[in-house]
Amino acid sequence: MSGIDLEKEVAIFLRGVSLISTSATVQLGASIGAIVVAFTIFAIIVDFCLKGCRKSKAQRKKDLEDGISLCEKPPSMYGQNRQEHSETDQDSSSNPKCDIEEDRQEDEPNDILTDSAVPVESLKTYIGRHATDSHLEDEFWSIPLENNSPQTAGRSSQNAKKNRYKNIIPYDSTRVLLQKNQTKQSDYFNASYVKGYSTDELYIASQAPSDGTLDDFVRMIWEQRIDRVVMLTNLMEEGKKKCSMYWPLDGEEEFEEVTVRLLTTHVFAEYTIRHLRLFKSGETPRDLIQFHFTAWPDKSVPESPWGLVDLYHRVMSAPGSGPVLVHCSAGVGRSGTYIGLCNLLQEAKATGKMNFRSTLWKLRQARMHTIQTVEQYVFLHKMALVGHMTSGTTIKVKDMYQRLATLECDQEGATPSSSYRQEFEALVEACDASSIPYRGMVTRPTESVYENISISMARRCKNRLSNILPNERFRAMLTAQTHHEDTYINAVFVPNLTKDHQNILTQLPLPSTVTDFWRLVTQFKVGLVVAFELESMDSDDTIGEFLPRSETEPFENDRYLVEIRQTMESSLVSEFTVAVHQKAVKIINRQHQHTLTLLMCKSTQLEPERVLELHRKIKSWKLSWKSRILYMCRNGADHCGLMCVQTILLDRLEADQCLTVPLVVGSIRAIRPQVIPTLDQYKCLYRVLKLAEESQNVQSKVELTVQDAHERAKSFISLWKQPLID
C-alpha cells in the first residue's frame, strides 16, 4: 500500500471521529465502539504496509544460503514481470570512466553513518564482546543483499551467457563498460566499480573469466589501465573450474588484440606473485602485477588473517596508479571481503575508527551480495584488527636502521608500534583477538581431539603440558597401521617461506610417545631434526629415551631400530647422521631405511650470533635436501618456535629485502600460540635480522674489494705483457 493510500485511510478515520463527536449523548456507547473498530482497522493497515516493505532476516539468509551456482536458480527467481533488455550503447571512441550513478542507489541510513563506528583502540574488546552474542550476525543480515538498481545489461539475452553465476549480476549504474569498435560489438563483462574510502581510490570487483570470456577479461584489464590484480580463487576448487587462466605458464599467450608475457613468478606459502607485461599493436607495453592468494576456500575463510593481511600490505606497497582489480570466482564473497578490508584500514588511518556496517552497506550498493557469509563478515573484523596493528611494520632494508633505532626507544606515551614492548603487546592482543571463535562456528578447534571419551585420557597422557595442545586444523595426524593404533601426537605443521606443511613443531618425546615420535619422522619423511634441551635428558624423567647412546649402541624398542652412522662436533651443535628402520619391514638395502640429520643444539641462550650461525647451518642443509624440517624442544613451542620463526624471517629478508616480524610471528602464533612467548625473544628476532644484514654488507664489501683487486691485477698483467717500445 502506498503512502498516499495510507493518508486517505487516516483522513477517513479522522472524519469518522469528527462525526461521532457531534452525535447525541444517547449514542455514546455506539460511538466508543466505532472508535475501537476504527483504531483496529488503522492498526491492521499500518501493519500490512510494514510487512509488505520488509523482507525477513530468515528469508534473506535462506536466499544467500541457497548458494551462488550456475544454472542453480530458475529464471523466475527474478520476478515474473522483469523484462529482458538489450545492453546499453557505448560510443567506441569514448574512454571508460567510473560513472557511478548515485541517484539510482539508496541513501545511506543515518544510523549506519553515526552509530556503528568502532574506535580502533576498542576493536579487540568489541570483537571479544560480540563473539558470544548475535550482534555481528544481526548486523550482517540488517544490510540488504541487493538494491533495486536496474540490471538490464547483465540480464539481456545477449549477455546472460557471459555471467558465471545466474544470480550475480552487476548493476547498470556501477558496471564496467568495455569499449566498442567495428569488431567488438559488446561492452559487457560481469564486473563492477567499487569506490574506496577516499575519493582517489577505486577498485573493480569482478567475476573470474571463463573460457568464453577470457578475451573480454584481458581486454578490460587493458582498457581500464589495470596495473594490479588481486586474485582470490584457485583455478580449480573441489573439482570445479573456478577461473580460466589469463596468464601463460611460460613465455607469451595471445588474447585477441592483447598479448600477455610472463616475466617472473615468486611462490610463497599462501600466495604467488606474478609480474606480467601486456602488449598491444601500436601501444606502449604495460606492466601488471598479479597477487594470487591461494589459501582461501570458496564461501569460507582462510585459516587465519595473517597471510591475507601480508598480501594486502604487498599490494599497497606495489607501484600503480590505476584501479585495483579484485576477483574471486563470483566477484562477491572473497572479493567483497578483501575490498572491505582495504576501505576499513583507510578509514582507520583517516578517522581512527572503523564502521563495518557502513562499509558493508556501501559495498552492496556497488555490487550485490558482496561479503557472502556471516563467517566472512566476522573474519573481516579480525583482518581489520590485524591489518591496523601491522600497518607500517613491514620495513625495507634501506629503512632498517632508522626503524630499529625507533624500536629501541621504550618510552611512555609512544605510539603502538614505536617500541619493541608496545609492538609486542599490540601483536599479542591481535593474536588473541584473531583466534577468538565466533559463536556457532568451530573455527579454531583445539579440544576437539578429546571429544572421543574412550581415547581422551590416553591422549591427555601424550601431552607434556596441558596448556600447549595442537590446533586440530594444523595437527600432524599419524597414519594408523592397525585398528587400535592412535593417530595423535602433539605436533603441528608450520609453513616455511614458500611452501605449506614443510616444518613441524613438536615436544621432546615422553616415555609413552617415543614410538609415536619415530612414526612422525618416518611417515612425514622428515630429513632434518633441530633439537633443543636434549642435554637435560638424563635429569628430566619426562623425556623418553629415543636416541642411540653412541655409534656402537643403537636405540631399539618393539617397533624401531635407530642407529647413528656419523657424528660431527662443533661449539654450536652435535650433528648426527641417523638411520631409522621399522622392525616389521625387512631391510634389503639402505634405500629402504629412513635416513636423516639430527642437530643437537648445545645452547638455548638468546645470542644473535649463535642463532644466525645455526640458521646458516640449517640453510646449507636445505640447499642440498628438500625434505621437511622438524623443530623440537621440551614444550614444543619455546626454543624450537624461535628458531623456526627466525629461519622464516631470514629467508624473507634474503628474498624480499624486507623485515616482516609481526606478520610472520602472528602467522605462526595462529598455529602455535605459545611461540615467541616473551619480549626478549621478540627483540632477539630483530637483532638477528640486523646482524644478518650487517654481515651481508661486510661480505658484499669484501667481495667488491676482491673483485676490484682482481680487475687491477688483470690490468697490470695486460700492461706487463705489452712489448716495450724504444
Secondary structure, 3 states (H helix, E strand, C coil): CCHHHHHHHHHHHHHHHHHHHCCCHHHHHHHHHHHHHHHHHHHHHHHHHHHHHCCCHHHHHHHHHCCCCCCCCCHHHHCCCCCCCCCCCCCCCCCCCCCCCHHHCCCCCHHHHHCCCEEHHHHHHHHHHCCCCCHHHHHHHHCCCCCCCCCHHHHCCCCHHHCCCCCCCCCCCCEEECCCCCCCCCCEEEEEEEECCCCCCEEEEECCCCHHHHHHHHHHHHHCCCCEEEECCCCEECCEECCCCCCCCCCEEEECCEEEEEEEEEECCCEEEEEEEEEECCCCCEEEEEEEECCCCCCCCCCCCHHHHHHHHHHHHCCCCCCEEEECCCCCHHHHHHHHHHHHHHHHHHHCEECHHHHHHHHHHHCCCCCCCHHHHHHHHHHHHHHHHCCCCCEEHHHHHHHHHHHHCCCCCCCCCCCHHHHHHHHHHHHHHHCCCCCCCCCCCCHHHHCCHHHHHHHHCCCCCCCCCCCCCCECCCCCCCCCCCCCCCEEEECCCCCCCCEEEEECCCCCCHHHHHHHHHHCCEEEEEECCHHHCCCCCCCCCCCCCECCECEECCCEEEEEEEEEECCCEEEEEEEEEECCCCCCCHHHCEEEEEEEECCCCCCHHHHHHHHHHHHHHHHHCCCEEEEEECCCCHHHHHHHHHHHHHHHHHHHCEECHHHHHHHHHCCCCCCCCCHHHHHHHHHHHHHHHHHHHHHHHHHHHHHHHHHHHHHHHHHHHCCCCC
